[in-house]
Amino acid sequence: MALKFITAEEAAALVKNDDNVGFSGFTHAGCPKVVPVEIAKRAEAAHAKGEAFKIGVFTGASTGDAIDGALSRAKAIKFRTPYQTNKDMRTALNRNEFDFFDLHLSQLAQEIRYGFLGKINVAIVEACEVTEKGEIVPTTGVGITPTICRMADIVIVELNKSVPQKLRGIHDLYELQDPPKRREIPIYEVQNRIGLDYVKVNPEKIFVVETDRDGDGGGFAPLDEVTSRIGHNVAEFFVAEMKAGRIPAHFLPIQSGVGNIANAVLASMGSNPEIPRFEVYTEVIQDAVIDMMQQGNISFASGCSLTVSNEVLHKFYDDLAFFKNKLVLRPSEISNNPGLARRLGIIALNTAIEVDIFGSVNSTHVNGTNMMNGIGGSGDFTRNSYLSIFLTPSTAKGGAISCIVPKVTHEDHTEHSVKIIVSEYGVADLRGKGPKNRAIEIIEKCAHPDYRPLLHEYMNRGVKGHLPQDIYACFAFHQALKETGSMINTDFSKYQKP
């Protein structure tokens, strides 16, 4: 049947108040860019008339400003999951303007299928190709696209003419069976393919909006001394582990989080002659991965999105014949699957907001109350990896905040799952160590020298028990920050047992 072409404004009119809408993409990569803006305009117009207009928003991960930003500013959201990074959305959710459900990224597609989160009424996805047979080829981000397209009543396709159709073939799109008939995922090597290179949808429910919008990739800040030292410390740790026989000589696949620290680690690995070529099995493929592929340091990368600067994106498009043999994009329930993390022996590298001296990690909340971004995929990989590593600078805000604290104010990853902590000062190896020895290791290897005396003072308060956590003083660092503007002003003498 012939495809139905409509305008972005007409597409937005298909979305009704109280609908649940699923969007394609993972980060800004692969996100629709024009229809969400029109939905935001509809919400603003309805609100001006005193009418209700809010929707539930389901995505693969964070999105571009056209979704999270525009809809937040229009107060058009009733519910949001699983992850976000937009400033306006963060402000709105911390004001409790809508309900935000923080969720491990690998779980969302299946929880939609299970019916835990309500029906998906409309799917809005970006594609580089859509056929009259209902074959939809995503662009550079997949996320939950196969599931929302299959389950939605209406599928709105933003056909982005700025993305070459020859991108087809880079995706591996596969949905899990639901229990009790779920079988193993037949991926045994990073480069294995098990699915289709398109999403098959009933063409009767497809509406197409043509666009030509470029990506939102603005690139990353240059590496600074702290991030470079963290990268160097990780690379040196890997070399030592290989020499000790704890990492095989051919190495293991790397999962790397998003941002400058992750790029610094990859760059240090690439420049270290003792680290062999390696594979990447991760969520987000960044600039550093593309550069290292061209340099021959990375042999293959599997991810959920290609989250790169526009400059690197066009370089990628110009050399697709080279990259198609070295890269695959998958849905998040496959890229982040815990079983595959264990099977493939993935080394997980993620960043922390704060780490406590006993090895627990806060990835999500500032001072325990304000959501930053969300847990994302860090939990998917941390508990199930061959080796779980968390990266953090020792301090923030010019030294006013210690990123190593007596107790984290929100616990996303417990000490049971965290194996290695790395700061610019060194590497704390927590494997096989009890709480007191973990604390000494973290303080001496990772904390800023200015904060080490305070952390040792906390440890020496004489609290009895297996875990010497002082419930009266464990948040003294955070209290000092609130009262004086710096954790360095912590005075433990104020926190005596009653």
N, C-alpha and C positions, 0 to 999 in steps of 0.2 A: 504494500500500500504506500501511497505517497506520503512523505513527511509533512507535518503541519508546521509551517513557519509563522511565528508571531513576534510582536515587539516585546521588549523587556517590560513595558508598562502593562501590556495584555497578560504577560506571564505572571506578573505580580498580582494581578486581579484574580488569578486562580487560587491564591493562598487566602484562606479565611481566618478570621479571628479564632483563636484557640486551637488552630492546627498545630500538629507537630511536623517540623520540616527538617529533613536530613540534607546536609550539604556535603559535596565531595571535597577532597583536598586533605592536606596534612601539612600544618604550618600554612603559609600563604600559597604554597605550591599546589596547583590543581584546583584552587577554589574558584567558584563562580564570582564574577566581578560586577555585573550590571543589574541582574534581577534582584539581589538582596538590597541594593540601594533603592530600587523602586518599591520594594516592600516597606522599607523604612519610611519612604515618602507617604505611602498609604497609611501607615500607622500615625504619622504626624497629622495628616489630614483628618483621620478619624478622631484623634484625641482633641483636635481643635473644635470639632463638633460635639464633644462630650461623649463620644462613642468609644467602646472598648475595642482595642486591637492589640493583642499580644500573641506570640507564638512560642512553641517549644523549639529549641535549637539543638540539633544533634550533628556533630562533626567528627572527623577522624581525630583531630587534635586542635591546636590553635588555628586561626584563620587569618586572612588579610583584613584590612580595615573596612573593606566593603561589606563584610559580614558582621564581625564582632563589634567594630567601631560604629558603623552606621546604625545597626539595630539597637545598640546600647544607648546611643545619643537620642534615638527616637523613642526610647522607653517602650520598645516593641517586644521585649523578651519576658516570657513567664517562667521559663525553665531553661537551663543550659547545662550541657555535659559534653565531653569529659574533661576539657582542658582549654586554657586560654592564655594569651600573653598581651592582650590589648589594654592599653592604659585606661581608656574610657570604660571598658567592660570591667576591669579590675576595680575601679572606683565605684561603679554601680553595684557590683556584687558585694563589696565590703560595706556598702550602705544598706544591704539587704533589700535592694530594689527588685530582685528576682531570686529564685532558688537555683543555686549552683551545686551540682553533684560532682564531686571530684572522684574520678574513677581510673583504674588501671586501663590503659588504652587497648590492651589485647582483649578486654572483656566486653567492650561496648557492642560490637556487632552481634555477639551471641546473646547478650541480654536484651537487645531489641527483638531478636528472633524468639527468645523465650517468653516475650510478652511482659517482662518486668517493668518496662518504662513507657508503656502505652504504644498506640498505633502510630506508624509513620504515614501521614496523609500525603505529603508531597516530598519528592526528592528533587534537588536542584544540583546539577553536576556540570562540570566543565569537561568538554571533549574536544579532540582534534579531528574526530571523524564520527559520523553517525549514518547508518545505512537504513534503507527502507525495510530491511529485514529485522531491524531493531538491534543492530550491533553498535554498541557505544564504546569508543576507544578513549579512555581518559587521557589527560595531559600529563603533568609532571607530579601529581600527587594522587594517591588512591584512597587511603583511609578506610571508610566504611562503604564505599561506593557500591560494590556488588550487592550488599544486603539491602541498602535503602532503595536501590533501583528495583529490586525484585519485590519488595514488600509495599512500596508506596502505590497509592491509587493513581497519582499523576507523576510523570517524570519530565522535568523541564531541563533541557540540554542547552547549555551555553556553548555553541559551536564556535570556538576561538580560532579565527583564521590566521592569527599571528603564530600559531603553533603548527609546525609542518605535519602533514598527514603521515609522512614517513616515520614518525615516532612510533607508529603501530609496529608491534613486535617486541617492544621493550617491557611490556607488562606480563605478569604471570598472575592471573586472577582466578581465585579459588575460594569457595566457601566451605567451612567445616560442616560436617553433618552434626545434627543435634543428638544428645544422648537419648536413649541408650544405644543407639546404633553408630555412634562415632567410631571411626577407625583411625589408625595412626596416620599422621601427615607424611606422605612418602617423599620427604626431603631428607637426604642423607649426606649431601654435600651442598655447599653454599650456592653453587651454580645450577643445581637441579631445577627444572621447570615441571610443574604439575597441572597447570590450569590453562585457561584461554588467554588470548591477547586482547580480548574485548569483553564487555558485559552484555549478556543477551537479555533483552527486555521485550515484552509484548509491544510491538510498534504502535498499537492503538492508543496507548497511554502516553506516548512521547509527544512533546511540544518542543520546537527548536527555536532558539533565539540566537541570531548570528552576532558575533562580536569580533573585535580585533585588538583587545587590550593586552598590553605587555604585562609581564609579571611584576610583582612588588619587591623583587630582590634588591635590597639596597647595599648588600655587602656587609662585611664585618669590620669592626675597628681593628687597627693594626695591633700586633702583639706588643705587650709591654714587658718590663723586666720580670714582674711577678709571674705572669702567665708563661713566659718563656722558661723560667726556673722550674715551674711545676711540670711543664712538658719534659724538660731535661731529667727531672727526678724520676718521672714515670719510665722514660726510655732506659735509664740506667738500672732501674728496678727490673725491667723486663730482661735485660742482658744478664743480670745476676741470677734471675730465675732460670733462664736457659742454661747457664753454666752449672747450676745446681741440679738440673734435670727435672725441675718442676714445671717447666714449659717446654714442650718438645721442640727439637731443632727446626722443624718446618713451621713452627709457630701455630697459633690458633686464631680463629676469626675474632675480630674486634667489634664491639658495640660501643658507639661513641655518642654522647649527648650533644646538645646543640650549644653553639656559642664559641667565644674566643678561647676558652681554656681547652675545649675539645680540639679545636683547630691547632692549638699550640702543641698538644700531645701528639697528634698525628704528624705534624711537621717535624717534631723531634725524633719520632720513630723513623720517619723517612730519611732523615739526615744521619742516622746512626748506622755505621757500616756493619755492625754486629747483629742488627735485626734484619732477618730475611724479608723478601716479599711476602705480604700477608693478604688475607681476605677480610672483607668487612661484611658483617651481618648485623644490620642496625635498622633504626627507624628513618633517620634523616641523613641523607647524603649531602654533604656540604662542599664548599669550594675546595677545601684541602684534599678531599677524596678525588675529585676530578683532576686536580693538578698532579697528585701522586700517581694516578693511573697513567697519565701521559708521561711521567718520569720513570715509570716501570716499578714503582715501590708497592703498588696495590695491584693484585692480579685480578680480583673480581669483587664487586660490591652488590649486595642485596639490600634493598631498603623499601620504605613505604612512600618516600617522596624525594624529589630532587630539589632541595632547598638551597639554592645558590644565588649569587648576585646575578643581575641581568647580563653583565659582561660575560660571566662564565656560562650562563645559560645559552647565549647565542654561540659561544665557542663550542658548546656541546651539540647544538643543532647542526652546526657546520661540519661536524665530524661524526655524525651518527653511525656511519659504517664501522668506525673504530669502537665506539662505546657500546653498541648493541651486543658485541661479543664479551663485554666486560661488566655489564650492569643489568639489573632486573628490578622492577618495581612491583610490590605485592600489597595486598590488603593488610591492615594493621593486625588482624587476628592471626596472620601468618608471620609477618615481619617481627612481631612482638611475642610470638607464642612461647610460653614457658617451657613446654616440652622440647621444642627445637633448641632453645637456649642450652638445655642440659645435653641434648643429643650431640650438638655440634661443638660443645665445649667453648662457649663464647666467653671472652674476657670482657666484662662490663665496666665501662668508664662513665661515671655520672657526677654531676656537681651537687654541692650541698649549700644550703643557706647557713646552717650551723651544724657542728658536730659536738657531741659531748664527750667527756674524758673516758667514758666507759664504752664508747663505740656506736651509740645510736645517732641517727641522722635525721635532721629536719630539712625536707626538700621543698616545703610548700608555704609555710606561714611565717610572717615576720612578727616577732614577739608573741607567737602563739595564737594570734587573733586575726591578723590581716592576711588574706590569701594573696600570694604573689602570682603564681601561674597554675600550679597543680602538680600532682604526682607524675603525670605523663606516663612514660614507659619505663621509668627508672625501677619501679617495683617489679615489673614483668621480668626484667633482666637480673636485678640484684640478687634475688633469692634463688634464682635458678642457674646462675652463671657458673662457669668453671672457677672464675676468680672475680669477686666483686670489689671494685675500687671506687672510692669517692674522692673527688678533687675539690679543694677549697683554698682560697688565699687565707693566710693566718688572721688577717684583720680586714675591716671594711671601714668606710667613712673616715679615711685618714688616720686610722688607728683608734678611733673612738669605740669601735665595736670589735670585740674578739670573736672570731668565727669558731674558736674552740671554747666551750663553756662547760660549767659543772653539769648542767642538765639542759637538754634541748627543750624548747618551749612547745614544740609539737613534734611528735615522733612518727615519722613515716617509714623508717627502716630501722629495725631493732639490731642490737649488737649480735644477734644470732646470724644475721645475713651479711653483715659488713666485715670484710676481710682485711682491706687495706685502706688507709687514709693517707693522702698526699697533699702537702702544702708546698709553698716555695722554700720551706726550711728543710724538708725531708720526707721520708716515708715511714709511716707507722705500720708495722706488720702485726696484726691482731690475732693471727691464726694460732690456736692452741693456748691462748693466754686467758687467765682468769681476770676478773674485773680490776683488781689493784694493779696488776702488771700491764693490762691494757691502758690504764690511766697514765702510768709512768711513761709508757711508750708514746702515747699521743702527746703528752705534755712536752716531753723532751725532744721529740722528732718533728712535731708539726705546729705547736703553739708559737706565737711570737714571743721572743725573749722578754719583752716588757710584761707579758701576762703570765709567764711561767711561775714566778714567785706566788702570785695570787692563786693559781690553780693548785700548786703544792700546798699552800696554806689551807685551801678547802679540803684537800685530801687528808691533811693532818689534824682534822677536827676530832678525830677519835671515835667516829661513828662505828658501831659494831655491826657485824653481819657480813654475809657474802658480798653484797653490793653496798659499799659504804656511802650511800647517798643521804645527805643531810636534808631532811624535808623542811627544815626551818631556813636553810641558807642556799638551797640549790638554785634559786632564781635571783640571788644577790647581784650578779652581773647585770641582769636586765633591769633590776630595780635601780641600780646606780646609774645606768644609762638614762632611765626615765627621769630621775631626780636631778642629775648633774650634767647630762649630755655626754658622758663617757663611762665605759665600763672600767677604765683604769682607776676610777675613784671608789671602787668597791671596798667597803669596810665590813669585814666579817664579824667584828666585835659587836655589831648591832644585832646579830642574829644568834642570841644565846637561847638555850632550851629554857622554857618557863619552869 
